[in-house]
């Protein structure tokens, strides 16, 4: 496995997505600015911390009644739901396209769970939302 693949795997396991998205560009910038290794590491960690603080602020503003994730939703309860479709929606492209999502279904099928989970995912991708 090459270095980039290993780094991508490790940042996913450590749940440091901003570092995963930024380490390449910050490495080039650090090289151009002749930063030390410590300077590069500091820039990476500051970027991750700033993103987490922004996400926390946006999550608080979203006023979700509970914290739910797509990982905790049991898709086997509703076999007609396409898990991959929800994972694609979680990236937030529908926000960019200014599309609406409507959840219809019987009581107890997880509509609120899925709405909150998607909301949390799009917040973590840099968008603002409110339930």
matplotlib code that plots the C-alpha trace (Angstrom):
import matplotlib.pyplot as plt

x = [0.0, 1.4, 1.9, -1.2, -3.4, -2.0, -2.6, -6.1, -6.8, -5.3, -7.1, -10.4, -9.7, -8.7, -11.7, -9.7, -11.4, -10.1, -6.5, -7.4, -8.7, -6.0, -2.7, -1.7, -2.3, -0.9, 2.2, 2.8, 2.2, 4.6, 7.2, 6.8, 7.0, 9.9, 8.1, 9.5, 7.9, 6.5, 5.1, 3.4, 2.0, 0.8, -1.0, -2.7, -3.9, -5.1, -7.1, -8.7, -9.4, -11.0, -13.2, -14.3, -15.2, -17.1, -19.0, -19.8, -21.2, -23.3, -24.6, -25.6, -27.4, -29.2, -31.0, -31.3, -33.5, -31.1, -27.9, -28.5, -26.1, -26.5, -24.3, -26.8, -29.8, -30.9, -31.6, -32.8, -36.0, -36.8, -35.4, -36.9, -34.5, -31.3, -28.4, -26.0, -28.5, -28.4, -24.6, -24.6, -27.1, -24.9, -22.3, -24.6, -24.8, -28.6, -27.9, -25.7, -28.4, -31.0, -33.1, -35.5, -35.8, -39.2, -39.5, -42.8, -43.7, -45.5, -44.9, -41.8, -39.9, -37.0, -37.9, -36.7, -33.6, -32.6, -33.4, -31.2, -28.5, -28.4, -28.5, -25.5, -23.6, -24.1, -23.1, -19.9, -19.4, -19.6, -23.2, -25.7, -29.0, -32.0, -34.5]
y = [0.0, 3.4, 6.3, 8.3, 5.2, 4.6, 8.2, 8.1, 4.9, 6.3, 9.7, 7.8, 5.5, 8.4, 10.4, 13.5, 14.2, 17.8, 16.6, 14.0, 16.6, 19.2, 17.4, 17.5, 21.1, 22.2, 20.1, 22.0, 25.3, 24.3, 23.4, 26.7, 28.7, 26.6, 25.6, 23.2, 19.8, 21.2, 24.2, 21.9, 19.7, 22.8, 24.1, 20.7, 20.5, 24.1, 23.4, 20.3, 22.1, 25.1, 22.9, 20.9, 24.2, 25.4, 22.1, 22.2, 25.8, 24.7, 21.6, 23.8, 26.2, 23.4, 22.6, 18.9, 17.3, 14.2, 13.1, 10.4, 9.1, 7.0, 4.4, 3.8, 3.5, -0.1, -0.1, -3.7, -2.4, -0.6, -2.8, -0.4, 2.3, 2.6, 2.9, 4.1, 6.9, 8.2, 8.1, 10.1, 12.6, 12.9, 14.6, 17.6, 17.9, 18.4, 21.5, 22.9, 22.2, 23.8, 20.6, 19.7, 16.3, 14.9, 11.9, 10.1, 6.9, 5.2, 6.1, 4.4, 3.9, 6.2, 9.3, 11.6, 9.5, 9.8, 13.5, 14.3, 12.0, 13.7, 17.1, 16.2, 14.8, 18.0, 20.1, 18.2, 18.9, 22.6, 23.5, 25.0, 23.3, 23.3, 20.6]
z = [0.0, -1.0, 1.5, 0.3, 0.7, 4.1, 5.1, 3.8, 5.7, 9.0, 8.9, 8.3, 11.3, 13.5, 12.3, 11.3, 8.0, 7.6, 7.8, 5.2, 2.8, 3.5, 4.1, 0.4, -0.2, 3.1, 2.4, -0.9, 0.9, 3.7, 1.1, -0.8, 2.5, 3.7, 6.9, 9.4, 10.0, 13.2, 11.3, 8.8, 11.6, 13.4, 10.3, 9.8, 13.4, 13.5, 10.4, 11.9, 15.2, 13.4, 11.3, 14.4, 16.2, 13.2, 13.0, 16.7, 16.3, 13.3, 15.1, 18.0, 15.7, 14.0, 17.2, 16.6, 19.4, 19.5, 17.9, 15.2, 12.5, 9.4, 11.0, 13.7, 11.4, 10.7, 6.9, 7.2, 8.8, 5.6, 2.7, 0.1, 1.3, -0.7, 1.7, -1.0, -2.0, 1.6, 1.7, -1.5, 0.0, 3.0, 0.9, 0.5, -3.2, -2.9, -0.8, -3.6, -6.1, -3.8, -3.8, -1.1, 0.6, 1.7, 4.0, 3.8, 5.5, 8.4, 12.0, 13.5, 10.2, 11.1, 9.1, 11.9, 12.5, 8.8, 8.6, 11.7, 10.4, 7.0, 8.7, 10.9, 7.9, 5.8, 8.8, 9.0, 5.3, 6.0, 5.4, 7.8, 8.5, 10.8, 11.5]

ax = plt.figure().add_subplot(projection="3d")
ax.plot(x, y, z, "-o")
ax.set_aspect("equal")
plt.show()
